[in-house]
Amino acid sequence: MSTPSLSDLPIRRLTRGDVRACADLSENRGWPREEHKWGLLLAAGTGYGIDAPDGGLLTACVVTAYGPGDRPELGAIGMVLVAERYARQGVGRRLMRYVVEQAGTTPLTLHATPYGRPLYEELGFKVTGQAEMVRGRFVADGTAPAVATRPATAEDLSAILRLDAEVFGPDRTHIITRLPAFADQLRVAEDGGELIGYAAAWPNMDTHVVGPLIARDTETAKALVASLAAGTDRPLRTDIDVRHEELRAWLKERGLEGISMNAVMNLGAPDLPGDWTRRFAPLTVAAG
């Protein structure tokens, strides 16, 4: 029996049952397996993939849609991977073209590595910003935070959702309501009984990823990060919008180091919706 052409292999929807295969694909490309993150993305978003003739996934990605289910206002593309043995054969381009076609008129966003950026530019994506990944063991300076924080409770969820909609723009209830189960820590910041920020720390291999990080101002963001750091003995990792220069500098003073710089790219929209001044870090770059 002849081996089918790569262009003839069907693109299919991925399910939670594909988490292990997705993690294997990550590992194949030298990425961490990140099964915990894959599980969230495949539950809250839509995964697409092509099965390899010799087993496993040939390529995969996930699209997380935000806004009303029948009229999404934004789609975030992430975890775009092609197995090493099928690299540079056009399968990643084919999958991305399919995803763009499926989105129709819905604006799309993604975080691009320098390696992936040429493909996305070819598809019409434009660079609209940058985010820096920082990682390391947080070193507290011993001073009391300027803003009070505390662990979030079930009673905080409605206020968190209201604040998130204000700052992020499109509704992402289907992601935020999963945070209590997904994250090891979820904390809020208050001022006079008003919720002015929230942040989560979720486990990813040997680190805790800080995200989302939503805060009224930089001091509130610092207080949330410091409080999350106090609750873990793992290194922290997060992706900070480069426009938040003060927070990036502070994190580096506290022991985190810059690891990589990724381009924020959009298709069909000149910029991300919402209020970037209060949006310091995404839940994960794979979900916007």
Secondary structure, 3 states (H helix, E strand, C coil): CCCCCHHHCCEEEECHHHHHHHHHHHHHCCCCCCHHHHHHHHHHCEEEEEECCCCCEEEEEEEEEECCCCCCCEEEEEEEEECHHHCCCCHHHHHHHHHHHHHCCCCEEEEECCCCHHHHHHCCCEEEEEEEEEEECCCCCCCCCCCEEEECCHHHHHHHHHHHHHHHCCCCHHHHCCHHHHCCEEEEEEECCEEEEEEEEEEECCEEEEEEEEECCHHHHHHHHHHHHHCCCCCEEEEEECCCHHHHHHHHHCCCEEEEEEEEEEECCCCCCCCHHHEEECCCCCCC
